[in-house]
Amino acid sequence: MQASTSKAAAQLDADMQAWQQFVGLLQAEQAALIANDGDRIAGLAEERSHLAQRLTAVARNAPVALI
């Protein structure tokens, strides 16, 4: 039982880190938009797309009780 609890806790931690990365990325994107930094925005858009796909997988794999 403890091994499965540890695995679940580790997965939740990884999922939380992914969401924190996404929020940080959105904040960086906001700052680039405010600064009118088109080059930075373009780079962030690609990273945002990648993270969004990762978070979609996280949501699909979440237990129904947690949604």
C-alpha positions as CSV (number, residue, x, y, z in Angstrom):
1,M,0.0,0.0,0.0
2,Q,2.8,2.4,0.9
3,A,4.5,1.9,-2.5
4,S,1.4,2.8,-4.4
5,T,0.9,5.8,-2.1
6,S,4.5,6.9,-2.8
7,K,4.0,6.4,-6.5
8,A,0.7,8.5,-6.4
9,A,2.4,11.2,-4.4
10,A,5.4,11.3,-6.8
11,Q,2.9,11.6,-9.8
12,L,1.0,14.4,-8.1
13,D,4.3,16.2,-7.5
14,A,5.3,15.8,-11.1
15,D,1.8,17.0,-12.3
16,M,2.0,20.0,-9.9
17,Q,5.4,20.9,-11.2
18,A,4.1,20.8,-14.8
19,W,1.3,23.2,-13.9
20,Q,3.7,25.5,-12.2
21,Q,5.9,25.5,-15.3
22,F,2.9,26.4,-17.4
23,V,1.9,29.3,-15.1
24,G,5.5,30.5,-15.2
25,L,5.6,30.3,-18.9
26,L,2.3,32.3,-19.2
27,Q,3.8,34.9,-16.9
28,A,6.9,35.1,-19.1
29,E,4.7,35.3,-22.2
30,Q,2.7,38.2,-20.6
31,A,5.9,40.1,-19.9
32,A,7.0,39.6,-23.5
33,L,3.7,40.8,-24.8
34,I,3.9,43.9,-22.6
35,A,7.4,44.5,-23.8
36,N,6.3,43.9,-27.4
37,D,9.1,41.4,-27.8
38,G,8.0,39.4,-30.8
39,D,11.0,37.1,-30.9
40,R,10.5,36.1,-27.3
41,I,6.8,35.5,-27.8
42,A,7.4,33.2,-30.8
43,G,9.8,31.1,-28.7
44,L,7.4,30.9,-25.8
45,A,4.5,29.9,-28.0
46,E,6.3,26.7,-29.1
47,E,7.1,25.9,-25.5
48,R,3.5,26.7,-24.4
49,S,2.2,24.3,-27.0
50,H,4.4,21.5,-25.8
51,L,3.5,22.1,-22.2
52,A,-0.2,22.3,-23.0
53,Q,0.0,18.9,-24.7
54,R,1.7,17.5,-21.6
55,L,-1.0,18.9,-19.3
56,T,-3.7,17.5,-21.6
57,A,-2.1,14.0,-21.0
58,V,-2.0,14.7,-17.3
59,A,-5.7,15.6,-17.3
60,R,-6.6,12.5,-19.3
61,N,-4.7,10.2,-16.9
62,A,-6.1,11.8,-13.7
63,P,-8.4,9.6,-11.7
64,V,-12.0,10.6,-12.2
65,A,-12.4,11.3,-8.5
66,L,-9.9,14.1,-8.7
67,I,-11.4,15.9,-11.7
